[in-house]
Amino acid sequence: MDGIPASEVTAVVLNVTVTGPSRAGYLSLFPAGAAVPAVSNLKLSAGETVANLVTVPVSAAGQLSFISHLASGTVQVIADLQGYYVEATSFGFGLYVPLSSPDRIADTRAGSGQPDAGQPLTSGSTTALTVTGGADGVPAGAVQSCSI
């Protein structure tokens, strides 16, 4: 199983899906602990399911946050990890590392088996998600290889 190293990760690539929103609004993703951005990653209408591939920087602790921008109500959030970026290499630039298969690391729907199952985001709520070093089913000590 692919995973993410515990350190040197600067951003992750996720396929984020929202489903069952009770109201129109939007979802934003950002590094945990950072200021909430004034931009959206997914715009949603009541009752629809919408997905978007996003690249999100992570905090120094390897976390990102989701925030729900709904007037009221709830929305279910699903996040499938596609890959990640590591710090600058000896070549002077960062490296994208795709996973061989996506890894579901968040699913707020009841019965999903994820740590956040049954806990949809409510209006204005923020949820932090650790994506590096073994949390949420991503194994600690995972390594990457690169041939150049």
Secondary structure per residue as TSV (DSSP state, phi and psi in degrees):
chain	resnum	aa	ss	phi	psi
A	1	M	-	360.0	135.3
A	2	D	-	-73.8	160.0
A	3	G	-	-157.8	-172.8
A	4	I	-	-119.8	134.5
A	5	P	-	-61.4	158.6
A	6	A	S	-75.9	-16.3
A	7	S	S	-141.0	170.5
A	8	E	S	69.4	7.1
A	9	V	E	-86.3	129.7
A	10	T	E	-105.2	-26.9
A	11	A	E	-159.3	159.9
A	12	V	E	-125.7	154.6
A	13	V	E	-110.0	123.0
A	14	L	E	-127.4	144.1
A	15	N	E	-95.2	108.1
A	16	V	E	-103.0	129.9
A	17	T	E	-121.5	134.5
A	18	V	E	-112.8	141.1
A	19	T	E	-143.8	147.7
A	20	G	-	67.0	33.2
A	21	P	-	-65.6	138.3
A	22	S	S	-80.4	-17.6
A	23	R	S	-143.3	165.1
A	24	A	-	-71.9	152.4
A	25	G	E	170.0	-152.8
A	26	Y	E	-152.4	164.8
A	27	L	E	-120.9	136.9
A	28	S	E	-121.3	143.4
A	29	L	E	-119.9	143.4
A	30	F	E	-163.1	165.0
A	31	P	E	-62.4	134.5
A	32	A	T	-57.3	136.6
A	33	G	T	87.7	-12.0
A	34	A	S	-84.4	166.8
A	35	A	-	-64.0	144.3
A	36	V	-	-67.9	126.5
A	37	P	-	-73.5	157.2
A	38	A	S	-95.1	25.1
A	39	V	S	-126.4	161.9
A	40	S	-	-110.8	152.7
A	41	N	S	-101.8	-28.1
A	42	L	E	-141.9	130.5
A	43	K	E	-102.7	137.7
A	44	L	E	-136.8	151.5
A	45	S	-	-112.1	157.4
A	46	A	T	-54.1	130.7
A	47	G	T	80.7	-7.6
A	48	E	-	-93.1	164.4
A	49	T	-	-113.5	127.7
A	50	V	E	-134.1	139.2
A	51	A	E	-125.8	154.1
A	52	N	E	-154.5	139.4
A	53	L	E	-86.2	123.3
A	54	V	E	-129.6	148.2
A	55	T	E	-109.6	124.2
A	56	V	E	-128.0	126.1
A	57	P	E	-63.0	150.4
A	58	V	-	-111.1	158.8
A	59	S	-	-71.2	172.7
A	60	A	T	-60.5	-25.6
A	61	A	T	-87.8	3.5
A	62	G	S	78.4	30.6
A	63	Q	E	-118.1	153.1
A	64	L	E	-130.5	163.5
A	65	S	E	-125.3	150.1
A	66	F	E	-110.1	142.3
A	67	I	E	-133.5	135.7
A	68	S	E	-93.2	125.9
A	69	H	E	-111.5	78.7
A	70	L	E	-117.2	150.5
A	71	A	S	-63.2	-36.1
A	72	S	S	-168.6	171.7
A	73	G	S	93.7	-161.5
A	74	T	E	-135.5	166.6
A	75	V	E	-148.6	142.8
A	76	Q	E	-90.1	141.0
A	77	V	E	-126.2	134.8
A	78	I	E	-125.9	133.7
A	79	A	E	-129.4	122.1
A	80	D	E	-112.0	116.9
A	81	L	E	-72.4	127.7
A	82	Q	E	-105.8	-30.1
A	83	G	E	174.2	-174.5
A	84	Y	E	-153.1	163.9
A	85	Y	E	-110.0	141.3
A	86	V	E	-109.4	165.1
A	87	E	S	-57.8	167.5
A	88	A	-	-52.4	139.0
A	89	T	-	-94.3	-177.9
A	90	S	T	-64.4	-14.0
A	91	F	T	-82.7	-7.9
A	92	G	S	92.8	8.8
A	93	F	S	-143.0	160.7
A	94	G	-	-74.2	166.8
A	95	L	E	-127.5	129.6
A	96	Y	E	-86.9	132.5
A	97	V	E	-121.0	104.0
A	98	P	E	-77.3	150.0
A	99	L	E	-84.1	150.0
A	100	S	E	-69.9	-25.6
A	101	S	E	-149.0	144.4
A	102	P	E	-58.7	151.0
A	103	D	E	-125.6	116.1
A	104	R	E	-71.4	121.8
A	105	I	E	-116.6	-5.7
A	106	A	E	-155.2	140.2
A	107	D	E	-162.1	107.6
A	108	T	-	-80.8	-4.5
A	109	R	S	-70.0	140.7
A	110	A	T	-58.0	137.8
A	111	G	T	81.7	6.3
A	112	S	S	-74.7	-18.7
A	113	G	-	85.5	-4.0
A	114	Q	S	-85.0	157.5
A	115	P	T	-57.6	-26.5
A	116	D	T	-98.8	14.7
A	117	A	T	-59.0	136.9
A	118	G	T	77.6	12.3
A	119	Q	-	-124.8	71.3
A	120	P	-	-63.1	154.5
A	121	L	E	-72.7	134.5
A	122	T	E	-96.9	170.9
A	123	S	T	-53.5	120.9
A	124	G	T	75.7	3.9
A	125	S	-	-81.4	150.6
A	126	T	E	-119.9	137.1
A	127	T	E	-125.9	128.1
A	128	A	E	-92.5	143.9
A	129	L	E	-133.9	122.1
A	130	T	E	-84.3	125.9
A	131	V	-	-113.8	-3.5
A	132	T	S	-120.3	153.1
A	133	G	T	72.6	24.9
A	134	G	T	109.5	-12.4
A	135	A	G	-75.0	156.5
A	136	D	G	54.6	38.3
A	137	G	G	85.1	-3.7
A	138	V	-	-89.5	118.8
A	139	P	-	-67.0	143.6
A	140	A	T	-74.5	151.9
A	141	G	T	76.7	9.3
A	142	A	-	-63.8	144.3
A	143	V	-	-123.6	164.4
A	144	Q	-	-122.4	160.6
A	145	S	-	-133.9	151.1
A	146	C	-	-145.7	131.8
A	147	S	-	-115.8	126.8
A	148	I	-	-126.2	360.0
